């Protein structure tokens, strides 16, 4: 007697063997990085140096901007060649930077905001900022636009100087525009401000997640089990991890981004203070986040384009060293039944590395996979079709294995010693998965053959 299989049964059988392609909405995660360029890009930079050494400034600038262009986003930098003058423009966040090069040198600038009244408060801020800048400076144009500008003569316009100067100009323009507009109501947005609005659904999901995470932090502190004053470091891992992952998952701008950076600074950069004092300062910043209305939060959720990354590169050896140093700190909460605080350790490590550094691409993709597993419901609400949890809520071995295999295949030729053995992972809980996953990442080999 022949066997009869229903289509649903066949789909179930083969679906377990061959996962369907995932439906992925067009949503970005994590800050832009320009740290990992191809060998071809390095050759362009060397050519730009050679032209500069020969006194060929425009040829040097042509190769420099070709080097700067990210092949994934070729429209982010536009260059118009008029023979004896080279015009260029590019985006950094919501700011447009324009400039030109000619026989006399290079000039560039960006309009940050427009002043309807010359308030002494923001003028003092900009003057103080000028003391911290090395290549550029804030200024007012004839139409009362607050600008940041840079110029250099032909003899000093080396590609290395242009790289540092334009990076400084672009990053400071993007950082200042939203903050000044938030603080000083006499300022209005610059006319060439650039942003891409996201869907109402994406804004709503991100707001609800933001609210959920901030309230969860405040509830945990209020509950006080264990006592935050007795275990401030343990609670700091949780609070910092939430701040870093909010940045990665929501990509907020303006006020929220500034507060997230202050949370990082309040704990990491003030090590001379007792941890209890630093924890209270971090909690204070979370209360500031909690006070934001739905409209205020959603107004700071939009897409931008960037040319320069902010975070510095971090080699895999340093990634492994940080994991080795921090991961043992999850043993106490695991042994004492504090599951939520135990889960916080891997999230802190992963999100800290993504917030404060630019890890190598394979590490970055593996860290994104961990966040997909840990925050599976959030991705589902955003519209991602693949679940990384099984029916009982545990990490899904099959889905995770499929993704680690994809990462292995994507980077295997560039990193020939890369071997990702997902069989070593513990799928019994999110906490144990996080622990064994970071042990796996710590042990991979990203060394490359000599070039």
LINFEN-V377799 format. One record per residue. N is the residue number from 0. RES is the residue in one letter. BURIAL is + if it has 24 or more other ideal C-beta (glycine too) atoms within 12 Angstrom, else -. Layout:
# LINFEN-V377799
n=N res=RES burial=BURIAL
n=N res=RES burial=BURIAL
This chain:
# LINFEN-V377799
n=0 res=X burial=-
n=1 res=X burial=-
n=2 res=X burial=-
n=3 res=X burial=-
n=4 res=X burial=-
n=5 res=X burial=-
n=6 res=X burial=-
n=7 res=X burial=-
n=8 res=X burial=-
n=9 res=X burial=-
n=10 res=X burial=-
n=11 res=X burial=-
n=12 res=X burial=-
n=13 res=X burial=-
n=14 res=X burial=-
n=15 res=X burial=-
n=16 res=X burial=-
n=17 res=X burial=-
n=18 res=X burial=-
n=19 res=X burial=-
n=20 res=X burial=-
n=21 res=X burial=-
n=22 res=X burial=-
n=23 res=X burial=-
n=24 res=X burial=-
n=25 res=X burial=-
n=26 res=X burial=+
n=27 res=X burial=+
n=28 res=X burial=+
n=29 res=X burial=+
n=30 res=X burial=+
n=31 res=X burial=+
n=32 res=X burial=+
n=33 res=X burial=+
n=34 res=X burial=-
n=35 res=X burial=+
n=36 res=X burial=+
n=37 res=X burial=-
n=38 res=X burial=-
n=39 res=X burial=-
n=40 res=X burial=-
n=41 res=X burial=-
n=42 res=X burial=-
n=43 res=X burial=+
n=44 res=X burial=+
n=45 res=X burial=-
n=46 res=X burial=+
n=47 res=X burial=+
n=48 res=X burial=+
n=49 res=X burial=-
n=50 res=X burial=+
n=51 res=X burial=+
n=52 res=X burial=-
n=53 res=X burial=-
n=54 res=X burial=-
n=55 res=X burial=-
n=56 res=X burial=+
n=57 res=X burial=+
n=58 res=X burial=+
n=59 res=X burial=+
n=60 res=X burial=+
n=61 res=X burial=+
n=62 res=X burial=+
n=63 res=X burial=+
n=64 res=X burial=+
n=65 res=X burial=+
n=66 res=X burial=+
n=67 res=X burial=+
n=68 res=X burial=+
n=69 res=X burial=+
n=70 res=X burial=-
n=71 res=X burial=-
n=72 res=X burial=-
n=73 res=X burial=-
n=74 res=X burial=-
n=75 res=X burial=+
n=76 res=X burial=+
n=77 res=X burial=-
n=78 res=X burial=+
n=79 res=X burial=-
n=80 res=X burial=-
n=81 res=X burial=-
n=82 res=X burial=-
n=83 res=X burial=-
n=84 res=X burial=-
n=85 res=X burial=+
n=86 res=X burial=+
n=87 res=X burial=+
n=88 res=X burial=+
n=89 res=X burial=+
n=90 res=X burial=+
n=91 res=X burial=+
n=92 res=X burial=+
n=93 res=X burial=+
n=94 res=X burial=+
n=95 res=X burial=+
n=96 res=X burial=+
n=97 res=X burial=+
n=98 res=X burial=+
n=99 res=X burial=+
n=100 res=X burial=+
n=101 res=X burial=-
n=102 res=X burial=-
n=103 res=X burial=-
n=104 res=X burial=+
n=105 res=X burial=+
n=106 res=X burial=+
n=107 res=X burial=+
n=108 res=X burial=+
n=109 res=X burial=+
n=110 res=X burial=+
n=111 res=X burial=+
n=112 res=X burial=+
n=113 res=X burial=+
n=114 res=X burial=+
n=115 res=X burial=-
n=116 res=X burial=-
n=117 res=X burial=-
n=118 res=X burial=-
n=119 res=X burial=-
n=120 res=X burial=-
n=121 res=X burial=+
n=122 res=X burial=-
n=123 res=X burial=-
n=124 res=X burial=+
n=125 res=X burial=+
n=126 res=X burial=-
n=127 res=X burial=-
n=128 res=X burial=+
n=129 res=X burial=-
n=130 res=X burial=-
n=131 res=X burial=-
n=132 res=X burial=+
n=133 res=X burial=-
n=134 res=X burial=+
n=135 res=X burial=+
n=136 res=X burial=+
n=137 res=X burial=+
n=138 res=X burial=+
n=139 res=X burial=+
n=140 res=X burial=-
n=141 res=X burial=-
n=142 res=X burial=-
n=143 res=X burial=-
n=144 res=X burial=+
n=145 res=X burial=+
n=146 res=X burial=+
n=147 res=X burial=+
n=148 res=X burial=+
n=149 res=X burial=+
n=150 res=X burial=+
n=151 res=X burial=+
n=152 res=X burial=-
n=153 res=X burial=-
n=154 res=X burial=-
n=155 res=X burial=-
n=156 res=X burial=+
n=157 res=X burial=+
n=158 res=X burial=+
n=159 res=X burial=-
n=160 res=X burial=+
n=161 res=X burial=+
n=162 res=X burial=+
n=163 res=X burial=-
n=164 res=X burial=+
n=165 res=X burial=+
n=166 res=X burial=+
n=167 res=X burial=+
n=168 res=X burial=+
n=169 res=X burial=+
n=170 res=X burial=+
n=171 res=X burial=+
n=172 res=X burial=+
n=173 res=X burial=+
n=174 res=X burial=+
n=175 res=X burial=+
n=176 res=X burial=+
n=177 res=X burial=+
n=178 res=X burial=+
n=179 res=X burial=+
n=180 res=X burial=+
n=181 res=X burial=+
n=182 res=X burial=-
n=183 res=X burial=+
n=184 res=X burial=-
n=185 res=X burial=-
n=186 res=X burial=+
n=187 res=X burial=-
n=188 res=X burial=+
n=189 res=X burial=+
n=190 res=X burial=-
n=191 res=X burial=-
n=192 res=X burial=+
n=193 res=X burial=+
n=194 res=X burial=+
n=195 res=X burial=-
n=196 res=X burial=-
n=197 res=X burial=+
n=198 res=X burial=-
n=199 res=X burial=-
n=200 res=X burial=-
n=201 res=X burial=+
n=202 res=X burial=+
n=203 res=X burial=-
n=204 res=X burial=+
n=205 res=X burial=+
n=206 res=X burial=+
n=207 res=X burial=-
n=208 res=X burial=+
n=209 res=X burial=+
n=210 res=X burial=+
n=211 res=X burial=-
n=212 res=X burial=+
n=213 res=X burial=+
n=214 res=X burial=-
n=215 res=X burial=+
n=216 res=X burial=+
n=217 res=X burial=+
n=218 res=X burial=-
n=219 res=X burial=+
n=220 res=X burial=+
n=221 res=X burial=-
n=222 res=X burial=-
n=223 res=X burial=-
n=224 res=X burial=-
n=225 res=X burial=-
n=226 res=X burial=-
n=227 res=X burial=+
n=228 res=X burial=-
n=229 res=X burial=-
n=230 res=X burial=+
n=231 res=X burial=+
n=232 res=X burial=+
n=233 res=X burial=+
n=234 res=X burial=+
n=235 res=X burial=+
n=236 res=X burial=+
n=237 res=X burial=+
n=238 res=X burial=+
n=239 res=X burial=+
n=240 res=X burial=+
n=241 res=X burial=+
n=242 res=X burial=+
n=243 res=X burial=+
n=244 res=X burial=+
n=245 res=X burial=+
n=246 res=X burial=+
n=247 res=X burial=+
n=248 res=X burial=+
n=249 res=X burial=+
n=250 res=X burial=+
n=251 res=X burial=+
n=252 res=X burial=+
n=253 res=X burial=+
n=254 res=X burial=+
n=255 res=X burial=+
n=256 res=X burial=+
n=257 res=X burial=+
n=258 res=X burial=+
n=259 res=X burial=+
n=260 res=X burial=+
n=261 res=X burial=+
n=262 res=X burial=+
n=263 res=X burial=+
n=264 res=X burial=-
n=265 res=X burial=+
n=266 res=X burial=+
n=267 res=X burial=+
n=268 res=X burial=-
n=269 res=X burial=-
n=270 res=X burial=-
n=271 res=X burial=-
n=272 res=X burial=-
n=273 res=X burial=-
n=274 res=X burial=+
n=275 res=X burial=-
n=276 res=X burial=-
n=277 res=X burial=+
n=278 res=X burial=+
n=279 res=X burial=+
n=280 res=X burial=+
n=281 res=X burial=+
n=282 res=X burial=+
n=283 res=X burial=-
n=284 res=X burial=+
n=285 res=X burial=+
n=286 res=X burial=-
n=287 res=X burial=-
n=288 res=X burial=+
n=289 res=X burial=+
n=290 res=X burial=-
n=291 res=X burial=+
n=292 res=X burial=-
n=293 res=X burial=-
n=294 res=X burial=-
n=295 res=X burial=+
n=296 res=X burial=+
n=297 res=X burial=+
n=298 res=X burial=+
n=299 res=X burial=+
n=300 res=X burial=+
n=301 res=X burial=+
n=302 res=X burial=+
n=303 res=X burial=+
n=304 res=X burial=+
n=305 res=X burial=+
n=306 res=X burial=+
n=307 res=X burial=+
n=308 res=X burial=+
n=309 res=X burial=+
n=310 res=X burial=+
n=311 res=X burial=-
n=312 res=X burial=-
n=313 res=X burial=+
n=314 res=X burial=-
n=315 res=X burial=+
n=316 res=X burial=-
n=317 res=X burial=-
n=318 res=X burial=+
n=319 res=X burial=+
n=320 res=X burial=-
n=321 res=X burial=+
n=322 res=X burial=+
n=323 res=X burial=-
n=324 res=X burial=-
n=325 res=X burial=+
n=326 res=X burial=+
n=327 res=X burial=-
n=328 res=X burial=+
n=329 res=X burial=+
n=330 res=X burial=-
n=331 res=X burial=-
n=332 res=X burial=+
n=333 res=X burial=+
n=334 res=X burial=-
n=335 res=X burial=-
n=336 res=X burial=-
n=337 res=X burial=+
n=338 res=X burial=-
n=339 res=X burial=+
n=340 res=X burial=+
n=341 res=X burial=+
n=342 res=X burial=+
n=343 res=X burial=+
n=344 res=X burial=+
n=345 res=X burial=+
n=346 res=X burial=+
n=347 res=X burial=+
n=348 res=X burial=+
n=349 res=X burial=+
n=350 res=X burial=+
n=351 res=X burial=+
n=352 res=X burial=+
n=353 res=X burial=+
n=354 res=X burial=+
n=355 res=X burial=+
n=356 res=X burial=+
n=357 res=X burial=+
n=358 res=X burial=+
n=359 res=X burial=+
n=360 res=X burial=+
n=361 res=X burial=+
n=362 res=X burial=+
n=363 res=X burial=+
n=364 res=X burial=+
n=365 res=X burial=+
n=366 res=X burial=+
n=367 res=X burial=+
n=368 res=X burial=+
n=369 res=X burial=+
n=370 res=X burial=+
n=371 res=X burial=+
n=372 res=X burial=+
n=373 res=X burial=+
n=374 res=X burial=+
n=375 res=X burial=+
n=376 res=X burial=-
n=377 res=X burial=+
n=378 res=X burial=+
n=379 res=X burial=-
n=380 res=X burial=-
n=381 res=X burial=+
n=382 res=X burial=-
n=383 res=X burial=+
n=384 res=X burial=-
n=385 res=X burial=+
n=386 res=X burial=+
n=387 res=X burial=+
n=388 res=X burial=+
n=389 res=X burial=-
n=390 res=X burial=-
n=391 res=X burial=-
n=392 res=X burial=-
n=393 res=X burial=+
n=394 res=X burial=+
n=395 res=X burial=+
n=396 res=X burial=+
n=397 res=X burial=+
n=398 res=X burial=+
n=399 res=X burial=+
n=400 res=X burial=+
n=401 res=X burial=+
n=402 res=X burial=+
n=403 res=X burial=+
n=404 res=X burial=-
n=405 res=X burial=+
n=406 res=X burial=+
n=407 res=X burial=+
n=408 res=X burial=-
n=409 res=X burial=-
n=410 res=X burial=+
n=411 res=X burial=-
n=412 res=X burial=-
n=413 res=X burial=-
n=414 res=X burial=+
n=415 res=X burial=-
n=416 res=X burial=-
n=417 res=X burial=+
n=418 res=X burial=-
n=419 res=X burial=+
n=420 res=X burial=-
n=421 res=X burial=+
n=422 res=X burial=-
n=423 res=X burial=+
n=424 res=X burial=+
n=425 res=X burial=+
n=426 res=X burial=+
n=427 res=X burial=-
n=428 res=X burial=+
n=429 res=X burial=+
n=430 res=X burial=+
n=431 res=X burial=+
n=432 res=X burial=+
n=433 res=X burial=+
n=434 res=X burial=+
n=435 res=X burial=+
n=436 res=X burial=+
n=437 res=X burial=+
n=438 res=X burial=+
n=439 res=X burial=+
n=440 res=X burial=+
n=441 res=X burial=+
n=442 res=X burial=+
n=443 res=X burial=+
n=444 res=X burial=-
n=445 res=X burial=+
n=446 res=X burial=-
n=447 res=X burial=-
n=448 res=X burial=-
n=449 res=X burial=-
n=450 res=X burial=-
